[in-house]
Amino acid sequence: MTDLIIKSAVKDTLEEHNVAADFYDALDDRVSDLLDDAARRADANNRKTVQPRDL
C-alpha cells in the first residue's frame, strides 16, 4: 500500500497532541477508503473525474 498521508504534516497539524505510531496507518486506511468510495461514486455517475461531491 502506498502512504497517502504525510506524517510530518499530520504531526504539524496536531502539534498540541502526541501522535501514536499506529495512528498514521489507521488514518491512511481511512483516506484510502474515502478515495475508493469517491471513485465508485464517480463511476456510478458515468464520470472519470472525481469531484468534491463524491466525498
mmCIF entry with sequence, helices, sheets and N, C-alpha, C, O atoms, coordinates in Angstrom:
data_MODEL
# 
_entry.id   MODEL 
# 
_entity.id                         1 
_entity.type                       polymer 
_entity.pdbx_number_of_molecules   1 
# 
_entity_poly.entity_id                      1 
_entity_poly.type                           'polypeptide(L)' 
_entity_poly.nstd_linkage                   no 
_entity_poly.nstd_monomer                   no 
_entity_poly.pdbx_seq_one_letter_code       MTDLIIKSAVKDTLEEHNVAADFYDALDDRVSDLLDDAARRADANNRKTVQPRDL 
_entity_poly.pdbx_seq_one_letter_code_can   MTDLIIKSAVKDTLEEHNVAADFYDALDDRVSDLLDDAARRADANNRKTVQPRDL 
_entity_poly.pdbx_strand_id                 A 
# 
loop_
_entity_poly_seq.entity_id 
_entity_poly_seq.num 
_entity_poly_seq.mon_id 
_entity_poly_seq.hetero 
1 1  MET n 
1 2  THR n 
1 3  ASP n 
1 4  LEU n 
1 5  ILE n 
1 6  ILE n 
1 7  LYS n 
1 8  SER n 
1 9  ALA n 
1 10 VAL n 
1 11 LYS n 
1 12 ASP n 
1 13 THR n 
1 14 LEU n 
1 15 GLU n 
1 16 GLU n 
1 17 HIS n 
1 18 ASN n 
1 19 VAL n 
1 20 ALA n 
1 21 ALA n 
1 22 ASP n 
1 23 PHE n 
1 24 TYR n 
1 25 ASP n 
1 26 ALA n 
1 27 LEU n 
1 28 ASP n 
1 29 ASP n 
1 30 ARG n 
1 31 VAL n 
1 32 SER n 
1 33 ASP n 
1 34 LEU n 
1 35 LEU n 
1 36 ASP n 
1 37 ASP n 
1 38 ALA n 
1 39 ALA n 
1 40 ARG n 
1 41 ARG n 
1 42 ALA n 
1 43 ASP n 
1 44 ALA n 
1 45 ASN n 
1 46 ASN n 
1 47 ARG n 
1 48 LYS n 
1 49 THR n 
1 50 VAL n 
1 51 GLN n 
1 52 PRO n 
1 53 ARG n 
1 54 ASP n 
1 55 LEU n 
# 
_struct_asym.id          A 
_struct_asym.entity_id   1 
# 
loop_
_struct_conf.conf_type_id 
_struct_conf.id 
_struct_conf.pdbx_PDB_helix_id 
_struct_conf.beg_label_comp_id 
_struct_conf.beg_label_asym_id 
_struct_conf.beg_label_seq_id 
_struct_conf.pdbx_beg_PDB_ins_code 
_struct_conf.end_label_comp_id 
_struct_conf.end_label_asym_id 
_struct_conf.end_label_seq_id 
_struct_conf.pdbx_end_PDB_ins_code 
_struct_conf.beg_auth_comp_id 
_struct_conf.beg_auth_asym_id 
_struct_conf.beg_auth_seq_id 
_struct_conf.end_auth_comp_id 
_struct_conf.end_auth_asym_id 
_struct_conf.end_auth_seq_id 
_struct_conf.pdbx_PDB_helix_class 
_struct_conf.details 
_struct_conf.pdbx_PDB_helix_length 
HELX_P HELX_P1 AA1 LYS A 7  ? THR A 13 ? LYS A 7  THR A 13 1 ? 7  
HELX_P HELX_P2 AA2 ALA A 21 ? ALA A 44 ? ALA A 21 ALA A 44 1 ? 24 
HELX_P HELX_P3 AA3 PRO A 52 ? ASP A 54 ? PRO A 52 ASP A 54 5 ? 3  
# 
_struct_conf_type.id          HELX_P 
_struct_conf_type.criteria    ? 
_struct_conf_type.reference   ? 
# 
loop_
_atom_site.group_PDB 
_atom_site.id 
_atom_site.type_symbol 
_atom_site.label_atom_id 
_atom_site.label_alt_id 
_atom_site.label_comp_id 
_atom_site.label_asym_id 
_atom_site.label_entity_id 
_atom_site.label_seq_id 
_atom_site.pdbx_PDB_ins_code 
_atom_site.Cartn_x 
_atom_site.Cartn_y 
_atom_site.Cartn_z 
_atom_site.occupancy 
_atom_site.B_iso_or_equiv 
_atom_site.pdbx_formal_charge 
_atom_site.auth_seq_id 
_atom_site.auth_comp_id 
_atom_site.auth_asym_id 
_atom_site.auth_atom_id 
_atom_site.pdbx_PDB_model_num 
ATOM 1   N N  . MET A 1 1  ? 0.842   -1.182 0.000   1.00 0.00 ? 1  MET A N  1 
ATOM 2   C CA . MET A 1 1  ? 0.000   0.000  0.000   1.00 0.00 ? 1  MET A CA 1 
ATOM 3   C C  . MET A 1 1  ? 0.887   1.244  0.000   1.00 0.00 ? 1  MET A C  1 
ATOM 4   O O  . MET A 1 1  ? 1.920   1.287  0.667   1.00 0.00 ? 1  MET A O  1 
ATOM 5   N N  . THR A 1 2  ? 0.476   2.222  -0.737  1.00 0.00 ? 2  THR A N  1 
ATOM 6   C CA . THR A 1 2  ? 1.175   3.495  -0.796  1.00 0.00 ? 2  THR A CA 1 
ATOM 7   C C  . THR A 1 2  ? 0.733   4.374  0.360   1.00 0.00 ? 2  THR A C  1 
ATOM 8   O O  . THR A 1 2  ? -0.452  4.407  0.694   1.00 0.00 ? 2  THR A O  1 
ATOM 9   N N  . ASP A 1 3  ? 1.661   5.082  0.970   1.00 0.00 ? 3  ASP A N  1 
ATOM 10  C CA . ASP A 1 3  ? 1.282   6.035  2.006   1.00 0.00 ? 3  ASP A CA 1 
ATOM 11  C C  . ASP A 1 3  ? 0.583   7.212  1.349   1.00 0.00 ? 3  ASP A C  1 
ATOM 12  O O  . ASP A 1 3  ? 1.143   7.854  0.461   1.00 0.00 ? 3  ASP A O  1 
ATOM 13  N N  . LEU A 1 4  ? -0.632  7.495  1.781   1.00 0.00 ? 4  LEU A N  1 
ATOM 14  C CA . LEU A 1 4  ? -1.415  8.581  1.217   1.00 0.00 ? 4  LEU A CA 1 
ATOM 15  C C  . LEU A 1 4  ? -1.300  9.854  2.035   1.00 0.00 ? 4  LEU A C  1 
ATOM 16  O O  . LEU A 1 4  ? -1.655  10.938 1.571   1.00 0.00 ? 4  LEU A O  1 
ATOM 17  N N  . ILE A 1 5  ? -0.811  9.718  3.231   1.00 0.00 ? 5  ILE A N  1 
ATOM 18  C CA . ILE A 1 5  ? -0.693  10.882 4.098   1.00 0.00 ? 5  ILE A CA 1 
ATOM 19  C C  . ILE A 1 5  ? 0.782   11.216 4.310   1.00 0.00 ? 5  ILE A C  1 
ATOM 20  O O  . ILE A 1 5  ? 1.664   10.380 4.111   1.00 0.00 ? 5  ILE A O  1 
ATOM 21  N N  . ILE A 1 6  ? 1.017   12.435 4.710   1.00 0.00 ? 6  ILE A N  1 
ATOM 22  C CA . ILE A 1 6  ? 2.370   12.894 5.017   1.00 0.00 ? 6  ILE A CA 1 
ATOM 23  C C  . ILE A 1 6  ? 2.466   13.017 6.532   1.00 0.00 ? 6  ILE A C  1 
ATOM 24  O O  . ILE A 1 6  ? 1.841   13.886 7.141   1.00 0.00 ? 6  ILE A O  1 
ATOM 25  N N  . LYS A 1 7  ? 3.250   12.141 7.123   1.00 0.00 ? 7  LYS A N  1 
ATOM 26  C CA . LYS A 1 7  ? 3.321   12.072 8.579   1.00 0.00 ? 7  LYS A CA 1 
ATOM 27  C C  . LYS A 1 7  ? 3.706   13.400 9.210   1.00 0.00 ? 7  LYS A C  1 
ATOM 28  O O  . LYS A 1 7  ? 3.144   13.783 10.236  1.00 0.00 ? 7  LYS A O  1 
ATOM 29  N N  . SER A 1 8  ? 4.650   14.102 8.613   1.00 0.00 ? 8  SER A N  1 
ATOM 30  C CA . SER A 1 8  ? 5.082   15.380 9.196   1.00 0.00 ? 8  SER A CA 1 
ATOM 31  C C  . SER A 1 8  ? 3.959   16.410 9.154   1.00 0.00 ? 8  SER A C  1 
ATOM 32  O O  . SER A 1 8  ? 3.848   17.232 10.064  1.00 0.00 ? 8  SER A O  1 
ATOM 33  N N  . ALA A 1 9  ? 3.125   16.383 8.117   1.00 0.00 ? 9  ALA A N  1 
ATOM 34  C CA . ALA A 1 9  ? 2.001   17.314 8.031   1.00 0.00 ? 9  ALA A CA 1 
ATOM 35  C C  . ALA A 1 9  ? 0.954   16.997 9.094   1.00 0.00 ? 9  ALA A C  1 
ATOM 36  O O  . ALA A 1 9  ? 0.372   17.904 9.690   1.00 0.00 ? 9  ALA A O  1 
ATOM 37  N N  . VAL A 1 10 ? 0.717   15.712 9.328   1.00 0.00 ? 10 VAL A N  1 
ATOM 38  C CA . VAL A 1 10 ? -0.226  15.314 10.368  1.00 0.00 ? 10 VAL A CA 1 
ATOM 39  C C  . VAL A 1 10 ? 0.301   15.758 11.724  1.00 0.00 ? 10 VAL A C  1 
ATOM 40  O O  . VAL A 1 10 ? -0.435  16.324 12.532  1.00 0.00 ? 10 VAL A O  1 
ATOM 41  N N  . LYS A 1 11 ? 1.568   15.499 11.961  1.00 0.00 ? 11 LYS A N  1 
ATOM 42  C CA . LYS A 1 11 ? 2.176   15.872 13.236  1.00 0.00 ? 11 LYS A CA 1 
ATOM 43  C C  . LYS A 1 11 ? 2.131   17.387 13.440  1.00 0.00 ? 11 LYS A C  1 
ATOM 44  O O  . LYS A 1 11 ? 1.858   17.851 14.548  1.00 0.00 ? 11 LYS A O  1 
ATOM 45  N N  . ASP A 1 12 ? 2.394   18.160 12.390  1.00 0.00 ? 12 ASP A N  1 
ATOM 46  C CA . ASP A 1 12 ? 2.333   19.623 12.478  1.00 0.00 ? 12 ASP A CA 1 
ATOM 47  C C  . ASP A 1 12 ? 0.908   20.094 12.778  1.00 0.00 ? 12 ASP A C  1 
ATOM 48  O O  . ASP A 1 12 ? 0.703   21.021 13.562  1.00 0.00 ? 12 ASP A O  1 
ATOM 49  N N  . THR A 1 13 ? -0.066  19.449 12.147  1.00 0.00 ? 13 THR A N  1 
ATOM 50  C CA . THR A 1 13 ? -1.461  19.830 12.355  1.00 0.00 ? 13 THR A CA 1 
ATOM 51  C C  . THR A 1 13 ? -1.915  19.518 13.776  1.00 0.00 ? 13 THR A C  1 
ATOM 52  O O  . THR A 1 13 ? -2.709  20.255 14.361  1.00 0.00 ? 13 THR A O  1 
ATOM 53  N N  . LEU A 1 14 ? -1.408  18.428 14.318  1.00 0.00 ? 14 LEU A N  1 
ATOM 54  C CA . LEU A 1 14 ? -1.773  18.009 15.666  1.00 0.00 ? 14 LEU A CA 1 
ATOM 55  C C  . LEU A 1 14 ? -0.687  18.397 16.668  1.00 0.00 ? 14 LEU A C  1 
ATOM 56  O O  . LEU A 1 14 ? -0.404  17.653 17.606  1.00 0.00 ? 14 LEU A O  1 
ATOM 57  N N  . GLU A 1 15 ? -0.088  19.557 16.464  1.00 0.00 ? 15 GLU A N  1 
ATOM 58  C CA . GLU A 1 15 ? 1.081   19.960 17.244  1.00 0.00 ? 15 GLU A CA 1 
ATOM 59  C C  . GLU A 1 15 ? 0.840   19.992 18.750  1.00 0.00 ? 15 GLU A C  1 
ATOM 60  O O  . GLU A 1 15 ? 1.785   19.859 19.527  1.00 0.00 ? 15 GLU A O  1 
ATOM 61  N N  . GLU A 1 16 ? -0.390  20.164 19.167  1.00 0.00 ? 16 GLU A N  1 
ATOM 62  C CA . GLU A 1 16 ? -0.703  20.211 20.594  1.00 0.00 ? 16 GLU A CA 1 
ATOM 63  C C  . GLU A 1 16 ? -0.850  18.813 21.201  1.00 0.00 ? 16 GLU A C  1 
ATOM 64  O O  . GLU A 1 16 ? -1.041  18.677 22.409  1.00 0.00 ? 16 GLU A O  1 
ATOM 65  N N  . HIS A 1 17 ? -0.762  17.775 20.362  1.00 0.00 ? 17 HIS A N  1 
ATOM 66  C CA . HIS A 1 17 ? -1.011  16.407 20.812  1.00 0.00 ? 17 HIS A CA 1 
ATOM 67  C C  . HIS A 1 17 ? 0.145   15.483 20.434  1.00 0.00 ? 17 HIS A C  1 
ATOM 68  O O  . HIS A 1 17 ? 0.881   15.739 19.480  1.00 0.00 ? 17 HIS A O  1 
ATOM 69  N N  . ASN A 1 18 ? 0.283   14.427 21.188  1.00 0.00 ? 18 ASN A N  1 
ATOM 70  C CA . ASN A 1 18 ? 1.184   13.346 20.809  1.00 0.00 ? 18 ASN A CA 1 
ATOM 71  C C  . ASN A 1 18 ? 0.444   12.465 19.820  1.00 0.00 ? 18 ASN A C  1 
ATOM 72  O O  . ASN A 1 18 ? -0.778  12.337 19.895  1.00 0.00 ? 18 ASN A O  1 
ATOM 73  N N  . VAL A 1 19 ? 1.163   11.864 18.904  1.00 0.00 ? 19 VAL A N  1 
ATOM 74  C CA . VAL A 1 19 ? 0.551   11.008 17.888  1.00 0.00 ? 19 VAL A CA 1 
ATOM 75  C C  . VAL A 1 19 ? 1.122   9.601  18.027  1.00 0.00 ? 19 VAL A C  1 
ATOM 76  O O  . VAL A 1 19 ? 2.331   9.394  17.923  1.00 0.00 ? 19 VAL A O  1 
ATOM 77  N N  . ALA A 1 20 ? 0.234   8.640  18.262  1.00 0.00 ? 20 ALA A N  1 
ATOM 78  C CA . ALA A 1 20 ? 0.661   7.248  18.377  1.00 0.00 ? 20 ALA A CA 1 
ATOM 79  C C  . ALA A 1 20 ? 1.155   6.758  17.025  1.00 0.00 ? 20 ALA A C  1 
ATOM 80  O O  . ALA A 1 20 ? 0.636   7.172  15.988  1.00 0.00 ? 20 ALA A O  1 
ATOM 81  N N  . ALA A 1 21 ? 2.133   5.899  17.024  1.00 0.00 ? 21 ALA A N  1 
ATOM 82  C CA . ALA A 1 21 ? 2.724   5.399  15.784  1.00 0.00 ? 21 ALA A CA 1 
ATOM 83  C C  . ALA A 1 21 ? 1.695   4.717  14.886  1.00 0.00 ? 21 ALA A C  1 
ATOM 84  O O  . ALA A 1 21 ? 1.744   4.869  13.665  1.00 0.00 ? 21 ALA A O  1 
ATOM 85  N N  . ASP A 1 22 ? 0.771   3.973  15.473  1.00 0.00 ? 22 ASP A N  1 
ATOM 86  C CA . ASP A 1 22 ? -0.220  3.263  14.661  1.00 0.00 ? 22 ASP A CA 1 
ATOM 87  C C  . ASP A 1 22 ? -1.356  4.161  14.165  1.00 0.00 ? 22 ASP A C  1 
ATOM 88  O O  . ASP A 1 22 ? -2.180  3.720  13.364  1.00 0.00 ? 22 ASP A O  1 
ATOM 89  N N  . PHE A 1 23 ? -1.413  5.412  14.628  1.00 0.00 ? 23 PHE A N  1 
ATOM 90  C CA . PHE A 1 23 ? -2.420  6.360  14.157  1.00 0.00 ? 23 PHE A CA 1 
ATOM 91  C C  . PHE A 1 23 ? -2.259  6.619  12.664  1.00 0.00 ? 23 PHE A C  1 
ATOM 92  O O  . PHE A 1 23 ? -3.249  6.725  11.940  1.00 0.00 ? 23 PHE A O  1 
ATOM 93  N N  . TYR A 1 24 ? -1.021  6.722  12.203  1.00 0.00 ? 24 TYR A N  1 
ATOM 94  C CA . TYR A 1 24 ? -0.762  7.019  10.797  1.00 0.00 ? 24 TYR A CA 1 
ATOM 95  C C  . TYR A 1 24 ? -1.313  5.933  9.876   1.00 0.00 ? 24 TYR A C  1 
ATOM 96  O O  . TYR A 1 24 ? -1.893  6.236  8.834   1.00 0.00 ? 24 TYR A O  1 
ATOM 97  N N  . ASP A 1 25 ? -1.135  4.681  10.255  1.00 0.00 ? 25 ASP A N  1 
ATOM 98  C CA . ASP A 1 25 ? -1.671  3.575  9.446   1.00 0.00 ? 25 ASP A CA 1 
ATOM 99  C C  . ASP A 1 25 ? -3.191  3.605  9.414   1.00 0.00 ? 25 ASP A C  1 
ATOM 100 O O  . ASP A 1 25 ? -3.802  3.385  8.368   1.00 0.00 ? 25 ASP A O  1 
ATOM 101 N N  . ALA A 1 26 ? -3.801  3.879  10.566  1.00 0.00 ? 26 ALA A N  1 
ATOM 102 C CA . ALA A 1 26 ? -5.265  3.943  10.634  1.00 0.00 ? 26 ALA A CA 1 
ATOM 103 C C  . ALA A 1 26 ? -5.790  5.103  9.786   1.00 0.00 ? 26 ALA A C  1 
ATOM 104 O O  . ALA A 1 26 ? -6.795  4.964  9.090   1.00 0.00 ? 26 ALA A O  1 
ATOM 105 N N  . LEU A 1 27 ? -5.114  6.231  9.847   1.00 0.00 ? 27 LEU A N  1 
ATOM 106 C CA . LEU A 1 27 ? -5.524  7.392  9.048   1.00 0.00 ? 27 LEU A CA 1 
ATOM 107 C C  . LEU A 1 27 ? -5.354  7.104  7.561   1.00 0.00 ? 27 LEU A C  1 
ATOM 108 O O  . LEU A 1 27 ? -6.215  7.451  6.753   1.00 0.00 ? 27 LEU A O  1 
ATOM 109 N N  . ASP A 1 28 ? -4.254  6.477  7.210   1.00 0.00 ? 28 ASP A N  1 
ATOM 110 C CA . ASP A 1 28 ? -4.001  6.123  5.816   1.00 0.00 ? 28 ASP A CA 1 
ATOM 111 C C  . ASP A 1 28 ? -5.088  5.178  5.293   1.00 0.00 ? 28 ASP A C  1 
ATOM 112 O O  . ASP A 1 28 ? -5.544  5.321  4.158   1.00 0.00 ? 28 ASP A O  1 
ATOM 113 N N  . ASP A 1 29 ? -5.497  4.218  6.117   1.00 0.00 ? 29 ASP A N  1 
ATOM 114 C CA . ASP A 1 29 ? -6.574  3.293  5.730   1.00 0.00 ? 29 ASP A CA 1 
ATOM 115 C C  . ASP A 1 29 ? -7.882  4.050  5.524   1.00 0.00 ? 29 ASP A C  1 
ATOM 116 O O  . ASP A 1 29 ? -8.620  3.771  4.580   1.00 0.00 ? 29 ASP A O  1 
ATOM 117 N N  . ARG A 1 30 ? -8.166  4.995  6.396   1.00 0.00 ? 30 ARG A N  1 
ATOM 118 C CA . ARG A 1 30 ? -9.404  5.782  6.301   1.00 0.00 ? 30 ARG A CA 1 
ATOM 119 C C  . ARG A 1 30 ? -9.408  6.614  5.025   1.00 0.00 ? 30 ARG A C  1 
ATOM 120 O O  . ARG A 1 30 ? -10.422 6.678  4.329   1.00 0.00 ? 30 ARG A O  1 
ATOM 121 N N  . VAL A 1 31 ? -8.287  7.248  4.716   1.00 0.00 ? 31 VAL A N  1 
ATOM 122 C CA . VAL A 1 31 ? -8.175  8.043  3.491   1.00 0.00 ? 31 VAL A CA 1 
ATOM 123 C C  . VAL A 1 31 ? -8.336  7.145  2.267   1.00 0.00 ? 31 VAL A C  1 
ATOM 124 O O  . VAL A 1 31 ? -9.006  7.522  1.305   1.00 0.00 ? 31 VAL A O  1 
ATOM 125 N N  . SER A 1 32 ? -7.738  5.982  2.298   1.00 0.00 ? 32 SER A N  1 
ATOM 126 C CA . SER A 1 32 ? -7.869  5.034  1.190   1.00 0.00 ? 32 SER A CA 1 
ATOM 127 C C  . SER A 1 32 ? -9.333  4.660  0.968   1.00 0.00 ? 32 SER A C  1 
ATOM 128 O O  . SER A 1 32 ? -9.800  4.606  -0.169  1.00 0.00 ? 32 SER A O  1 
ATOM 129 N N  . ASP A 1 33 ? -10.054 4.401  2.062   1.00 0.00 ? 33 ASP A N  1 
ATOM 130 C CA . ASP A 1 33 ? -11.484 4.084  1.959   1.00 0.00 ? 33 ASP A CA 1 
ATOM 131 C C  . ASP A 1 33 ? -12.271 5.239  1.354   1.00 0.00 ? 33 ASP A C  1 
ATOM 132 O O  . ASP A 1 33 ? -13.144 5.025  0.513   1.00 0.00 ? 33 ASP A O  1 
ATOM 133 N N  . LEU A 1 34 ? -11.966 6.461  1.781   1.00 0.00 ? 34 LEU A N  1 
ATOM 134 C CA . LEU A 1 34 ? -12.637 7.645  1.234   1.00 0.00 ? 34 LEU A CA 1 
ATOM 135 C C  . LEU A 1 34 ? -12.408 7.761  -0.275  1.00 0.00 ? 34 LEU A C  1 
ATOM 136 O O  . LEU A 1 34 ? -13.335 8.047  -1.032  1.00 0.00 ? 34 LEU A O  1 
ATOM 137 N N  . LEU A 1 35 ? -11.176 7.537  -0.696  1.00 0.00 ? 35 LEU A N  1 
ATOM 138 C CA . LEU A 1 35 ? -10.851 7.628  -2.114  1.00 0.00 ? 35 LEU A CA 1 
ATOM 139 C C  . LEU A 1 35 ? -11.542 6.536  -2.922  1.00 0.00 ? 35 LEU A C  1 
ATOM 140 O O  . LEU A 1 35 ? -12.038 6.793  -4.019  1.00 0.00 ? 35 LEU A O  1 
ATOM 141 N N  . ASP A 1 36 ? -11.577 5.319  -2.384  1.00 0.00 ? 36 ASP A N  1 
ATOM 142 C CA . ASP A 1 36 ? -12.269 4.222  -3.061  1.00 0.00 ? 36 ASP A CA 1 
ATOM 143 C C  . ASP A 1 36 ? -13.761 4.531  -3.213  1.00 0.00 ? 36 ASP A C  1 
ATOM 144 O O  . ASP A 1 36 ? -14.340 4.313  -4.277  1.00 0.00 ? 36 ASP A O  1 
ATOM 145 N N  . ASP A 1 37 ? -14.375 5.038  -2.149  1.00 0.00 ? 37 ASP A N  1 
ATOM 146 C CA . ASP A 1 37 ? -15.799 5.382  -2.197  1.00 0.00 ? 37 ASP A CA 1 
ATOM 147 C C  . ASP A 1 37 ? -16.062 6.503  -3.202  1.00 0.00 ? 37 ASP A C  1 
ATOM 148 O O  . ASP A 1 37 ? -17.042 6.455  -3.945  1.00 0.00 ? 37 ASP A O  1 
ATOM 149 N N  . ALA A 1 38 ? -15.202 7.496  -3.224  1.00 0.00 ? 38 ALA A N  1 
ATOM 150 C CA . ALA A 1 38 ? -15.363 8.610  -4.162  1.00 0.00 ? 38 ALA A CA 1 
ATOM 151 C C  . ALA A 1 38 ? -15.233 8.123  -5.602  1.00 0.00 ? 38 ALA A C  1 
ATOM 152 O O  . ALA A 1 38 ? -15.991 8.556  -6.471  1.00 0.00 ? 38 ALA A O  1 
ATOM 153 N N  . ALA A 1 39 ? -14.291 7.238  -5.861  1.00 0.00 ? 39 ALA A N  1 
ATOM 154 C CA . ALA A 1 39 ? -14.114 6.696  -7.210  1.00 0.00 ? 39 ALA A CA 1 
ATOM 155 C C  . ALA A 1 39 ? -15.335 5.879  -7.631  1.00 0.00 ? 39 ALA A C  1 
ATOM 156 O O  . ALA A 1 39 ? -15.775 5.964  -8.778  1.00 0.00 ? 39 ALA A O  1 
ATOM 157 N N  . ARG A 1 40 ? -15.877 5.094  -6.710  1.00 0.00 ? 40 ARG A N  1 
ATOM 158 C CA . ARG A 1 40 ? -17.087 4.311  -7.023  1.00 0.00 ? 40 ARG A CA 1 
ATOM 159 C C  . ARG A 1 40 ? -18.263 5.230  -7.351  1.00 0.00 ? 40 ARG A C  1 
ATOM 160 O O  . ARG A 1 40 ? -19.036 4.961  -8.271  1.00 0.00 ? 40 ARG A O  1 
ATOM 161 N N  . ARG A 1 41 ? -18.387 6.313  -6.592  1.00 0.00 ? 41 ARG A N  1 
ATOM 162 C CA . ARG A 1 41 ? -19.487 7.257  -6.840  1.00 0.00 ? 41 ARG A CA 1 
ATOM 163 C C  . ARG A 1 41 ? -19.330 7.914  -8.208  1.00 0.00 ? 41 ARG A C  1 
ATOM 164 O O  . ARG A 1 41 ? -20.305 8.063  -8.945  1.00 0.00 ? 41 ARG A O  1 
ATOM 165 N N  . ALA A 1 42 ? -18.103 8.305  -8.546  1.00 0.00 ? 42 ALA A N  1 
ATOM 166 C CA . ALA A 1 42 ? -17.867 8.903  -9.866  1.00 0.00 ? 42 ALA A CA 1 
ATOM 167 C C  . ALA A 1 42 ? -18.195 7.890  -10.957 1.00 0.00 ? 42 ALA A C  1 
ATOM 168 O O  . ALA A 1 42 ? -18.844 8.239  -11.942 1.00 0.00 ? 42 ALA A O  1 
ATOM 169 N N  . ASP A 1 43 ? -17.762 6.656  -10.799 1.00 0.00 ? 43 ASP A N  1 
ATOM 170 C CA . ASP A 1 43 ? -18.074 5.602  -11.775 1.00 0.00 ? 43 ASP A CA 1 
ATOM 171 C C  . ASP A 1 43 ? -19.574 5.399  -11.905 1.00 0.00 ? 43 ASP A C  1 
ATOM 172 O O  . ASP A 1 43 ? -20.086 5.235  -13.012 1.00 0.00 ? 43 ASP A O  1 
ATOM 173 N N  . ALA A 1 44 ? -20.279 5.409  -10.784 1.00 0.00 ? 44 ALA A N  1 
ATOM 174 C CA . ALA A 1 44 ? -21.725 5.202  -10.801 1.00 0.00 ? 44 ALA A CA 1 
ATOM 175 C C  . ALA A 1 44 ? -22.451 6.320  -11.547 1.00 0.00 ? 44 ALA A C  1 
ATOM 176 O O  . ALA A 1 44 ? -23.558 6.134  -12.052 1.00 0.00 ? 44 ALA A O  1 
ATOM 177 N N  . ASN A 1 45 ? -21.804 7.481  -11.604 1.00 0.00 ? 45 ASN A N  1 
ATOM 178 C CA . ASN A 1 45 ? -22.382 8.621  -12.315 1.00 0.00 ? 45 ASN A CA 1 
ATOM 179 C C  . ASN A 1 45 ? -21.747 8.807  -13.696 1.00 0.00 ? 45 ASN A C  1 
ATOM 180 O O  . ASN A 1 45 ? -21.827 9.878  -14.298 1.00 0.00 ? 45 ASN A O  1 
ATOM 181 N N  . ASN A 1 46 ? -21.114 7.732  -14.179 1.00 0.00 ? 46 ASN A N  1 
ATOM 182 C CA . ASN A 1 46 ? -20.502 7.727  -15.512 1.00 0.00 ? 46 ASN A CA 1 
ATOM 183 C C  . ASN A 1 46 ? -19.515 8.872  -15.719 1.00 0.00 ? 46 ASN A C  1 
ATOM 184 O O  . ASN A 1 46 ? -19.490 9.508  -16.773 1.00 0.00 ? 46 ASN A O  1 
ATOM 185 N N  . ARG A 1 47 ? -18.700 9.123  -14.684 1.00 0.00 ? 47 ARG A N  1 
ATOM 186 C CA . ARG A 1 47 ? -17.676 10.155 -14.774 1.00 0.00 ? 47 ARG A CA 1 
ATOM 187 C C  . ARG A 1 47 ? -16.322 9.549  -14.507 1.00 0.00 ? 47 ARG A C  1 
ATOM 188 O O  . ARG A 1 47 ? -16.199 8.609  -13.721 1.00 0.00 ? 47 ARG A O  1 
ATOM 189 N N  . LYS A 1 48 ? -15.304 10.079 -15.155 1.00 0.00 ? 48 LYS A N  1 
ATOM 190 C CA . LYS A 1 48 ? -13.917 9.697  -14.884 1.00 0.00 ? 48 LYS A CA 1 
ATOM 191 C C  . LYS A 1 48 ? -13.275 10.672 -13.896 1.00 0.00 ? 48 LYS A C  1 
ATOM 192 O O  . LYS A 1 48 ? -12.226 10.384 -13.319 1.00 0.00 ? 48 LYS A O  1 
ATOM 193 N N  . THR A 1 49 ? -13.915 11.825 -13.709 1.00 0.00 ? 49 THR A N  1 
ATOM 194 C CA . THR A 1 49 ? -13.383 12.860 -12.830 1.00 0.00 ? 49 THR A CA 1 
ATOM 195 C C  . THR A 1 49 ? -14.026 12.746 -11.454 1.00 0.00 ? 49 THR A C  1 
ATOM 196 O O  . THR A 1 49 ? -15.248 12.814 -11.323 1.00 0.00 ? 49 THR A O  1 
ATOM 197 N N  . VAL A 1 50 ? -13.201 12.573 -10.438 1.00 0.00 ? 50 VAL A N  1 
ATOM 198 C CA . VAL A 1 50 ? -13.693 12.544 -9.063  1.00 0.00 ? 50 VAL A CA 1 
ATOM 199 C C  . VAL A 1 50 ? -13.827 13.990 -8.596  1.00 0.00 ? 50 VAL A C  1 
ATOM 200 O O  . VAL A 1 50 ? -12.898 14.790 -8.715  1.00 0.00 ? 50 VAL A O  1 
ATOM 201 N N  . GLN A 1 51 ? -14.995 14.301 -8.068  1.00 0.00 ? 51 GLN A N  1 
ATOM 202 C CA . GLN A 1 51 ? -15.292 15.672 -7.657  1.00 0.00 ? 51 GLN A CA 1 
ATOM 203 C C  . GLN A 1 51 ? -15.575 15.729 -6.157  1.00 0.00 ? 51 GLN A C  1 
ATOM 204 O O  . GLN A 1 51 ? -15.843 14.702 -5.534  1.00 0.00 ? 51 GLN A O  1 
ATOM 205 N N  . PRO A 1 52 ? -15.515 16.932 -5.577  1.00 0.00 ? 52 PRO A N  1 
ATOM 206 C CA . PRO A 1 52 ? -15.754 17.063 -4.135  1.00 0.00 ? 52 PRO A CA 1 
ATOM 207 C C  . PRO A 1 52 ? -17.078 16.439 -3.682  1.00 0.00 ? 52 PRO A C  1 
ATOM 208 O O  . PRO A 1 52 ? -17.173 15.900 -2.579  1.00 0.00 ? 52 PRO A O  1 
ATOM 209 N N  . ARG A 1 53 ? -18.067 16.517 -4.520  1.00 0.00 ? 53 ARG A N  1 
ATOM 210 C CA . ARG A 1 53 ? -19.381 15.955 -4.155  1.00 0.00 ? 53 ARG A CA 1 
ATOM 211 C C  . ARG A 1 53 ? -19.336 14.431 -4.010  1.00 0.00 ? 53 ARG A C  1 
ATOM 212 O O  . ARG A 1 53 ? -20.256 13.843 -3.441  1.00 0.00 ? 53 ARG A O  1 
ATOM 213 N N  . ASP A 1 54 ? -18.284 13.787 -4.515  1.00 0.00 ? 54 ASP A N  1 
ATOM 214 C CA . ASP A 1 54 ? -18.148 12.350 -4.383  1.00 0.00 ? 54 ASP A CA 1 
ATOM 215 C C  . ASP A 1 54 ? -17.697 11.924 -2.986  1.00 0.00 ? 54 ASP A C  1 
ATOM 216 O O  . ASP A 1 54 ? -17.762 10.746 -2.632  1.00 0.00 ? 54 ASP A O  1 
ATOM 217 N N  . LEU A 1 55 ? -17.248 12.879 -2.215  1.00 0.00 ? 55 LEU A N  1 
ATOM 218 C CA . LEU A 1 55 ? -16.852 12.561 -0.840  1.00 0.00 ? 55 LEU A CA 1 
ATOM 219 C C  . LEU A 1 55 ? -18.072 12.432 0.032   1.00 0.00 ? 55 LEU A C  1 
ATOM 220 O O  . LEU A 1 55 ? -17.950 12.166 1.227   1.00 0.00 ? 55 LEU A O  1 
# 
